[in-house]
Amino acid sequence: MLAHKQDLTHLFVDSGRDWSSKAIHAALDQCGVDLSSLEQELGLKAGSMRNVFYRQCRSYEKIIANRIGVSPSIIWPSRYSDRVA
């Protein structure tokens, strides 16, 4: 009998706030992938996708969000805010 993977993101993700790097890593792990394998798959330099944790990188954000199965605005709401300063 196969055990189903549970969605436990609600335990470490605050709604309306950017996900922590640990939450992103955990969500990717739940999908059976990590940043290193994504980089290899896409032909990127090792460690390049880590930039997404420190600054806005729309292309990497989209790749990660697609793998997790959510919109980038769910993971990084502060980066996709419609508010005008």
C-alpha positions, -999 to 999 in steps of 0.1 A, spaced: 0 0 0 14 34 -10 14 62 15 0 95 2 21 126 6 4 151 28 2 188 20 18 202 52 27 236 38 1 253 60 23 243 90 52 265 78 37 290 54 19 322 66 -8 332 42 0 365 25 37 364 34 66 353 13 75 317 18 108 310 36 136 292 17 130 262 39 93 261 29 102 263 -8 128 235 -4 102 214 14 75 220 -12 100 211 -40 110 180 -21 74 170 -18 72 172 -56 103 150 -58 127 177 -71 154 200 -56 171 231 -69 202 212 -80 182 189 -102 162 218 -117 195 236 -125 209 205 -142 177 200 -161 177 235 -174 214 237 -181 221 264 -154 252 269 -134 252 251 -101 238 274 -74 223 300 -97 187 294 -87 196 303 -51 194 339 -62 156 336 -61 158 336 -23 176 370 -22 162 390 -51 135 390 -77 142 365 -105 110 362 -125 121 333 -146 134 312 -117 103 322 -97 80 308 -125 100 276 -128 99 269 -91 62 278 -88 53 256 -118 70 227 -102 53 232 -69 20 237 -87 11 273 -76 14 308 -89 46 327 -82 24 353 -64 15 326 -38 51 320 -29 63 356 -32 33 379 -26 55 409 -18 71 406 -53 38 404 -71 18 430 -51 -5 452 -71 -2 479 -44 11 513 -55 35 529 -31 
